[in-house]
Amino acid sequence: AAAAEVMSKLQTSSSDANIVEDDDGKGTNKKRKTLDPDEKQKQSRDRNREHAKNTRLRKKAYVLKLKELVDQMSYQKEAEERERKFLGEKINDTHILRKNAVRLFLLYRSKCITDREKWSNILDENITLTLPITPYRSFNRSEISQSNRVSTGIDSVISDTCSLALMVECIGFNSDLWKEAIIRGESSLLSYSSIVSYPQSEFSTNNPSSPVNSATSNSNNHMLVSGDLVMCHYVMKAEDSDVVVGALSTCIQHGMLLCKFNKSNKIIAIEMVFDVMGFMQQIQRTSGITPENSIVPNTLDMALQGCKEPRAILRVSPDFAFLNVNDAWTTNLGHSQFDVEGKPFFEMMSIHSAFNEQISSLTNECAIGRAGSRVIIYKRMNATNESDVNVGYIRMLPLTTDTETAPTHILVIITPLSIVTSSEEIDSIISHHSQISGTIASSSYPQYLQQLEYLDA
């Protein structure tokens, strides 16, 4: 404003300098042709004086203009710095939230969290989970797409989490330590570590400081963030499997995890890549089973194949009626195919009434695609065709057909654990397992302290 005022004065002064008076005293823009020496000298002085004045005004206007320009640039620079700082803080907060969401995803998988509300806090409703095909654990056959499994929706992610928990629970299967641990309600604990690039030697299980032995890492440097993508190298390990359940070897899975986020900082796509065959061979070694027995049935046709363990197939219906039982089931429980076909499951099974609610919950969960297990007390036929009271481990796996994508049948597998010899032992088992809801491995898990507060879109 000050510079504009000075420039206005400068223009007025310049205009006045071009106006001279003629003989009549009237102003005109026409200059006189002849001037005497005194008039020329006076006119020269006036012109010099006016030029000096205009020079000062121009200088003043220039200085004022520079000051205004400096003030404007300083304000603009400060505004840009504030904006950059705000954007930087927002980006940093977004990165922290997204990394925490990835950690929660790994934690929920390792602890078999089935609370849909917790999953919906970090996952979009249309989440897609892409995994290699995993024949060593239960999954829906309709998820197979080319050479991968693609699960869509939060419920499918929860079903996959239940399948993973059941697989870990069966590490060390049928060993004496495993049976004792299952009766106590214990199993191998699953842990994830998110890491970037450690020397291969640090992955050795002999190294107590190895990131493999830790829970989900808290270091922000362990994850790479680029735009809407978060990537990390993870390690999944069954903790203390050799001590707790008598596993013959350790079980460790190395893989890469890639998560894509939406504007609400929820995960919309997850891809996990790992060596399926290598991990499957580890599973076989931990329990000393053959490759054929490590394949978990996920269709009705596979479940109908011969097997030495007691198996029954139920229809997904309100009464969960029997469709088929194998010879091992008949030998162990005294139910022939003729006896049970078409009969309701709960009517035919001699399960202690204290476990009815848990088994009902287990069948209902399995009917929507979630594999699970329970410890039960039931009556079993002995070698003299008399019934003994046994502690058993029951697994239920959802089955599909070639024409249906939703579970149509349930595969029930019972593994005898021990014979109950006293009422005190029955009361102890009932008291302990009545507190357990869900797969045994998910009965106890630490509270995750990090609270997620998602930024607005």
KOLTORLUM-602261 format. One record per residue (C-alpha): y, z, x; residue in one letter. Coordinates in Angstrom, 3 decimals, m for minus. Layout:
% KOLTORLUM-602261
R     north        up      east  rest
R         Y         Z         X     A
...
% end
This chain:
% KOLTORLUM-602261
R     north        up      east  rest
R     0.000     0.000     0.000     A
R     2.384     0.875     2.812     A
R     1.566    m2.344     4.617     A
R     2.193    m4.348     1.451     A
R     5.621    m2.715     1.008     E
R     6.599    m3.554     4.579     V
R     5.485    m7.161     4.155     M
R     7.599    m7.434     0.992     S
R    10.683    m6.277     2.908     K
R     9.861    m8.748     5.650     L
R     9.697   m11.660     3.209     Q
R    13.033   m10.615     1.591     T
R    14.737   m10.373     4.949     S
R    13.462   m13.789     6.019     S
R    14.697   m15.342     2.801     S
R    18.175   m13.830     3.201     D
R    18.400   m15.074     6.772     A
R    18.169   m18.693     5.607     N
R    21.108   m18.338     3.195     I
R    24.658   m18.916     4.587     V
R    27.955   m19.165     2.812     E
R    29.954   m22.425     2.580     D
R    33.749   m22.783     2.484     D
R    33.889   m21.731    m1.164     D
R    31.984   m18.490    m0.395     G
R    28.931   m19.625    m2.409     K
R    25.520   m19.216    m1.011     G
R    23.579   m22.348    m0.195     T
R    20.498   m23.307     1.740     N
R    22.393   m26.195     3.359     K
R    23.553   m25.432     6.904     K
R    26.985   m26.497     8.123     R
R    26.917   m29.364    10.493     K
R    29.712   m28.277    12.876     T
R    30.336   m24.776    14.189     L
R    32.827   m23.576    16.744     D
R    31.553   m21.673    19.799     P
R    32.358   m18.231    18.354     D
R    30.519   m19.000    15.156     E
R    27.563   m20.299    17.093     K
R    27.492   m17.152    19.214     Q
R    27.762   m14.920    16.123     K
R    25.060   m16.878    14.376     Q
R    22.827   m16.567    17.426     S
R    23.330   m12.784    17.568     R
R    22.600   m12.487    13.854     D
R    19.521   m14.623    14.232     R
R    18.293   m12.561    17.200     N
R    19.005    m9.319    15.356     R
R    17.150   m10.540    12.281     E
R    14.228   m11.754    14.390     H
R    13.979    m8.364    16.137     A
R    14.067    m6.619    12.775     K
R    11.376    m8.895    11.379     N
R     9.272    m8.358    14.514     T
R     9.435    m4.596    14.033     R
R     8.527    m4.975    10.375     L
R     5.609    m7.253    11.224     R
R     4.400    m4.789    13.873     K
R     4.675    m1.885    11.476     K
R     2.833    m3.850     8.789     A
R     0.112    m4.800    11.270     Y
R    m0.359    m1.201    12.429     V
R    m0.510     0.049     8.837     L
R    m2.979    m2.692     7.968     K
R    m5.168    m1.694    10.923     L
R    m5.079     1.962     9.861     K
R    m6.101     1.051     6.316     E
R    m8.890    m1.161     7.670     L
R   m10.129     1.632     9.953     V
R   m10.102     4.123     7.058     D
R   m11.960     1.664     4.852     Q
R   m14.568     0.913     7.501     M
R   m15.026     4.629     8.271     S
R   m15.584     5.412     4.586     Y
R   m18.005     2.503     4.260     Q
R   m19.883     3.617     7.357     K
R   m20.179     7.193     6.086     E
R   m21.370     5.924     2.697     A
R   m23.982     3.712     4.362     E
R   m25.127     6.604     6.559     E
R   m25.459     8.869     3.514     R
R   m27.387     6.169     1.682     E
R   m29.661     5.544     4.667     R
R   m30.270     9.278     5.023     K
R   m31.070     9.604     1.320     F
R   m33.379     6.593     1.396     L
R   m35.021     7.857     4.570     G
R   m35.640    11.273     3.014     E
R   m36.946     9.641    m0.162     K
R   m39.287     7.382     1.818     I
R   m40.463    10.356     3.895     N
R   m41.054    12.437     0.748     D
R   m42.941     9.515    m0.804     T
R   m45.123     9.181     2.293     H
R   m45.908    12.907     2.228     I
R   m46.800    12.770    m1.472     L
R   m49.038     9.763    m0.991     R
R   m50.795    11.277     2.000     K
R   m51.364    14.446     0.005     N
R   m52.764    12.341    m2.844     A
R   m55.261    10.764    m0.429     V
R   m56.251    14.200     0.861     R
R   m56.713    15.449    m2.694     L
R   m58.880    12.424    m3.456     F
R   m61.147    13.271    m0.521     L
R   m61.126    16.975    m1.421     L
R   m62.009    16.354    m5.070     Y
R   m64.895    14.097    m3.984     R
R   m66.204    16.666    m1.522     S
R   m66.034    19.530    m4.064     K
R   m67.314    17.529    m7.066     C
R   m64.240    18.167    m9.209     I
R   m64.862    16.903   m12.749     T
R   m61.587    18.080   m14.286     D
R   m60.048    14.866   m15.580     R
R   m56.555    16.339   m15.653     E
R   m56.649    16.997   m11.917     K
R   m57.827    13.457   m11.221     W
R   m55.147    11.974   m13.499     S
R   m52.471    13.693   m11.398     N
R   m53.318    11.475    m8.434     I
R   m55.038     8.425    m9.977     L
R   m53.762     5.728   m12.297     D
R   m55.743     5.285   m15.505     E
R   m56.792     1.796   m14.374     N
R   m57.836     2.865   m10.870     I
R   m60.370     0.617    m9.130     T
R   m62.728     2.165    m6.581     L
R   m64.469    m0.351    m4.313     T
R   m67.508     0.785    m2.337     L
R   m70.468    m0.824    m0.623     P
R   m73.627    m0.869    m2.752     I
R   m75.267     2.565    m2.357     T
R   m78.984     2.385    m3.307     P
R   m79.589     5.948    m2.071     Y
R   m77.663     7.490    m5.000     R
R   m77.088     6.932    m8.700     S
R   m74.563     4.353    m9.929     F
R   m74.049     1.987   m12.837     N
R   m75.603    m1.388   m12.142     R
R   m72.791    m3.183   m13.989     S
R   m70.419    m2.117   m11.191     E
R   m72.013    m4.548    m8.737     I
R   m69.648    m7.396    m7.916     S
R   m70.813    m9.752    m5.169     Q
R   m71.715    m7.437    m2.277     S
R   m69.727    m4.389    m3.439     N
R   m69.518    m1.821    m6.176     R
R   m66.290    m1.810    m8.199     V
R   m65.715     1.208   m10.452     S
R   m62.809     0.982   m12.887     T
R   m61.060     3.933   m14.499     G
R   m60.809     7.655   m13.808     I
R   m64.052     8.408   m15.640     D
R   m65.946     6.035   m13.356     S
R   m64.465     7.762   m10.292     V
R   m65.616    11.130   m11.658     I
R   m69.102     9.708   m12.293     S
R   m69.261     8.477    m8.707     D
R   m68.150    11.908    m7.497     T
R   m70.993    13.548    m9.453     C
R   m73.449    11.073    m7.959     S
R   m72.207    11.883    m4.454     L
R   m72.531    15.630    m5.070     A
R   m76.101    15.229    m6.316     L
R   m76.992    13.195    m3.232     M
R   m75.614    15.904    m0.923     V
R   m77.408    18.572    m2.925     E
R   m80.747    16.842    m2.249     C
R   m80.321    16.843     1.532     I
R   m83.315    18.698     2.937     G
R   m85.196    18.063    m0.304     F
R   m88.446    20.000    m0.844     N
R   m88.293    21.997     2.368     S
R   m88.828    25.754     2.076     D
R   m85.243    26.498     3.108     L
R   m83.963    23.946     0.601     W
R   m85.952    25.535    m2.247     K
R   m84.682    29.003    m1.358     E
R   m81.101    27.727    m1.147     A
R   m81.314    25.936    m4.506     I
R   m82.654    29.097    m6.162     I
R   m79.691    30.994    m4.687     R
R   m77.371    28.301    m6.021     G
R   m76.490    26.947    m2.581     E
R   m76.634    23.543    m0.935     S
R   m75.049    21.598     1.887     S
R   m71.278    21.593     1.752     L
R   m69.581    18.230     1.926     L
R   m66.413    17.908     3.995     S
R   m64.050    15.059     4.807     Y
R   m61.819    14.633     7.836     S
R   m59.057    12.038     7.921     S
R   m58.476    10.803    11.464     I
R   m56.990     7.794    13.224     V
R   m58.189     7.119    16.725     S
R   m60.109     9.715    18.692     Y
R   m62.410     8.911    21.610     P
R   m65.965     8.400    20.431     Q
R   m67.048    11.420    22.477     S
R   m65.010    13.690    20.212     E
R   m67.223    12.763    17.276     F
R   m70.166    14.525    18.899     S
R   m71.561    17.366    16.793     T
R   m71.873    19.380    20.009     N
R   m68.092    19.545    20.251     N
R   m66.909    22.577    18.216     P
R   m63.324    21.281    18.161     S
R   m64.374    17.902    16.842     S
R   m62.393    16.723    13.772     P
R   m65.755    16.020    12.166     V
R   m66.345    19.753    11.754     N
R   m63.027    20.426    10.061     S
R   m61.962    20.185     6.462     A
R   m59.435    17.596     5.353     T
R   m56.881    17.343     8.144     S
R   m53.282    18.476     7.601     N
R   m51.715    16.277    10.252     S
R   m49.433    13.573     8.886     N
R   m50.155    11.451    11.952     N
R   m53.736    10.930    10.829     H
R   m52.784     8.416     8.155     M
R   m51.027     5.084     8.453     L
R   m48.488     4.160     5.767     V
R   m47.132     0.671     5.170     S
R   m45.295    m0.089     1.950     G
R   m47.547     0.901    m0.951     D
R   m50.641     1.194     1.266     L
R   m52.123     4.252     2.987     V
R   m54.998     3.798     5.420     M
R   m57.069     6.244     7.443     C
R   m60.358     6.536     9.277     H
R   m62.386     9.272     7.589     Y
R   m65.477    11.238     8.527     V
R   m67.773    12.686     5.851     M
R   m70.258    15.344     6.902     K
R   m72.817    17.571     5.204     A
R   m71.893    20.929     6.731     E
R   m74.636    23.286     8.033     D
R   m77.366    21.232     6.379     S
R   m79.882    22.176     9.065     D
R   m79.203    25.918     8.711     V
R   m78.773    26.231     4.933     V
R   m81.333    23.779     3.565     V
R   m83.536    23.020     6.564     G
R   m82.474    19.413     6.993     A
R   m84.264    17.687     9.838     L
R   m81.060    16.086    11.153     S
R   m77.346    16.008    10.554     T
R   m75.728    13.629     8.100     C
R   m72.389    12.079     9.109     I
R   m70.620     9.053     7.697     Q
R   m67.745     7.277     9.483     H
R   m65.663     4.901     7.429     G
R   m62.264     3.406     6.622     M
R   m60.257     4.301     3.536     L
R   m57.492     2.144     2.055     L
R   m55.411     3.340    m0.918     C
R   m52.786     1.380    m2.842     K
R   m50.109     3.213    m4.843     F
R   m47.907     2.307    m7.788     N
R   m44.238     3.231    m8.262     K
R   m45.246     6.559    m9.794     S
R   m47.038     7.474    m6.546     N
R   m50.441     7.341    m8.196     K
R   m53.371     5.556    m6.596     I
R   m54.187     2.271    m8.343     I
R   m56.809     0.943    m5.909     A
R   m59.154     2.538    m3.380     I
R   m61.467     0.782    m0.973     E
R   m63.978     2.637     1.193     M
R   m65.902     0.805     3.905     V
R   m68.810     2.306     5.861     F
R   m72.236     1.489     7.283     D
R   m74.563     1.786     4.271     V
R   m77.849     1.194     6.083     M
R   m76.974     3.560     8.911     G
R   m76.106     6.337     6.481     F
R   m79.174     5.630     4.367     M
R   m81.390     6.044     7.431     Q
R   m79.720     9.402     8.102     Q
R   m80.519    10.474     4.515     I
R   m84.162     9.509     5.073     Q
R   m84.356    11.475     8.329     R
R   m82.776    14.624     6.880     T
R   m85.556    14.991     4.299     S
R   m88.360    13.130     6.044     G
R   m88.795    10.601     3.241     I
R   m89.828     6.959     3.374     T
R   m87.344     4.117     2.736     P
R   m89.053     3.337    m0.589     E
R   m88.598     6.888    m1.870     N
R   m84.944     6.967    m0.865     S
R   m84.047     4.355    m3.503     I
R   m82.603     6.083    m6.584     V
R   m83.386     4.371    m9.925     P
R   m80.343     3.229   m11.882     N
R   m82.017     0.935   m14.434     T
R   m84.775     1.455   m16.985     L
R   m87.076    m0.997   m15.223     D
R   m86.787     0.869   m11.905     M
R   m87.374     4.229   m13.586     A
R   m90.592     2.984   m15.216     L
R   m92.175     2.255   m11.838     Q
R   m94.884     4.613   m10.585     G
R   m93.868     7.849    m8.877     C
R   m95.571    11.045    m7.695     K
R   m92.860    13.426    m8.900     E
R   m92.696    14.522   m12.580     P
R   m90.488    12.069   m14.443     R
R   m89.536    11.562   m18.062     A
R   m87.257     8.991   m19.671     I
R   m85.097     9.950   m22.642     L
R   m83.171     7.762   m25.028     R
R   m79.420     8.313   m25.219     V
R   m79.366     9.526   m28.814     S
R   m78.308    12.690   m30.659     P
R   m81.733    14.295   m30.136     D
R   m82.455    12.714   m26.712     F
R   m85.953    11.661   m27.761     A
R   m88.668    10.991   m25.188     F
R   m89.432     7.366   m24.369     L
R   m91.877     7.790   m21.515     N
R   m93.457    10.372   m19.210     V
R   m95.498     9.654   m16.101     N
R   m98.823    11.156   m15.053     D
R   m97.179    13.718   m12.775     A
R   m95.140    14.997   m15.722     W
R   m98.292    15.333   m17.818     T
R  m100.075    17.205   m15.023     T
R   m97.192    19.608   m14.371     N
R   m95.911    20.258   m17.868     L
R   m98.914    19.461   m20.015     G
R   m97.115    16.793   m22.069     H
R   m98.892    13.472   m22.449     S
R   m97.213    10.243   m23.466     Q
R   m98.819    10.528   m26.888     F
R   m97.566    14.102   m27.321     D
R   m93.913    13.500   m26.549     V
R   m93.053     9.903   m27.427     E
R   m90.247     9.910   m29.982     G
R   m89.969    13.725   m29.943     K
R   m86.662    15.475   m29.185     P
R   m86.337    16.675   m25.616     F
R   m85.287    20.243   m26.461     F
R   m88.094    20.612   m28.981     E
R   m90.804    19.748   m26.488     M
R   m89.489    21.488   m23.366     M
R   m90.446    25.115   m22.786     S
R   m87.192    26.088   m21.087     I
R   m85.899    29.647   m21.118     H
R   m83.298    30.023   m23.863     S
R   m80.721    31.320   m21.348     A
R   m80.495    27.784   m19.907     F
R   m80.284    25.853   m23.195     N
R   m76.502    25.555   m23.137     E
R   m76.470    24.336   m19.530     Q
R   m79.204    21.748   m20.138     I
R   m77.413    20.569   m23.285     S
R   m74.226    20.117   m21.269     S
R   m76.177    18.343   m18.528     L
R   m77.723    15.809   m20.944     T
R   m74.377    15.152   m22.634     N
R   m72.687    14.579   m19.288     E
R   m75.497    12.279   m18.164     C
R   m75.184    10.302   m21.414     A
R   m71.661     9.270   m20.363     I
R   m72.782     8.285   m16.866     G
R   m72.537    11.474   m14.821     R
R   m75.614    12.428   m12.836     A
R   m76.235    16.138   m12.409     G
R   m78.663    18.962   m11.782     S
R   m79.493    22.533   m12.805     R
R   m81.893    25.284   m11.912     V
R   m84.052    26.287   m14.863     I
R   m86.865    28.631   m15.757     I
R   m89.662    26.864   m17.616     Y
R   m93.378    26.971   m18.302     K
R   m95.596    24.789   m16.138     R
R   m99.327    24.077   m16.243     M
R  m101.288    25.452   m13.280     N
R  m104.567    24.277   m11.761     A
R  m106.592    26.156   m14.418     T
R  m104.606    24.571   m17.258     N
R  m102.808    27.816   m17.923     E
R   m99.057    28.043   m18.131     S
R   m97.034    29.803   m15.446     D
R   m93.372    30.736   m15.545     V
R   m91.646    28.671   m12.873     N
R   m88.258    28.193   m11.373     V
R   m87.540    24.481   m11.344     G
R   m84.859    22.090   m10.214     Y
R   m84.034    19.503   m12.870     I
R   m82.098    16.311   m12.175     R
R   m80.795    13.876   m14.762     M
R   m79.752    10.329   m13.857     L
R   m78.122     7.802   m16.209     P
R   m79.979     4.507   m16.673     L
R   m78.792     1.125   m17.955     T
R   m80.502    m2.072   m19.020     T
R   m79.834    m5.707   m18.179     D
R   m77.869    m6.187   m21.408     T
R   m75.912    m2.902   m21.610     E
R   m73.212    m1.523   m19.337     T
R   m73.116     1.974   m20.821     A
R   m76.071     4.330   m20.168     P
R   m78.901     3.730   m22.621     T
R   m81.486     6.131   m21.163     H
R   m81.697     9.239   m19.014     I
R   m84.180     9.794   m16.205     L
R   m85.295    13.444   m16.031     V
R   m86.929    14.669   m12.807     I
R   m88.286    18.226   m12.430     I
R   m89.116    19.717    m9.048     T
R   m91.047    23.031    m9.071     P
R   m89.438    25.594    m6.760     L
R   m91.426    28.809    m7.141     S
R   m93.518    30.862    m9.550     I
R   m91.781    33.799   m11.213     V
R   m93.876    36.948   m10.993     T
R   m91.650    39.622   m12.548     S
R   m89.119    40.082   m15.301     S
R   m86.632    41.425   m12.736     E
R   m86.784    38.118   m10.884     E
R   m86.166    36.240   m14.153     I
R   m83.172    38.455   m14.944     D
R   m81.768    37.930   m11.440     S
R   m82.033    34.148   m11.647     I
R   m80.560    34.061   m15.158     I
R   m77.706    36.331   m14.131     S
R   m76.871    34.202   m11.103     H
R   m77.199    30.727   m12.577     H
R   m75.519    31.558   m15.870     S
R   m72.283    31.640   m13.856     Q
R   m72.791    28.138   m12.529     I
R   m71.482    25.214   m14.537     S
R   m71.928    21.695   m13.228     G
R   m73.813    20.501   m10.202     T
R   m74.713    23.398    m7.909     I
R   m72.611    22.003    m5.071     A
R   m69.476    22.172    m7.242     S
R   m69.919    25.777    m8.383     S
R   m67.582    27.172    m5.755     S
R   m64.657    25.537    m3.999     Y
R   m61.451    26.758    m2.343     P
R   m58.113    26.397    m4.082     Q
R   m56.028    23.609    m2.586     Y
R   m52.626    25.096    m1.932     L
R   m50.563    21.936    m1.625     Q
R   m48.823    21.224    m4.942     Q
R   m47.964    17.623    m5.735     L
R   m44.570    16.858    m7.233     E
R   m44.334    13.148    m7.779     Y
R   m41.081    11.239    m7.428     L
R   m39.734     9.305   m10.387     D
R   m40.349     5.583   m10.374     A
% end
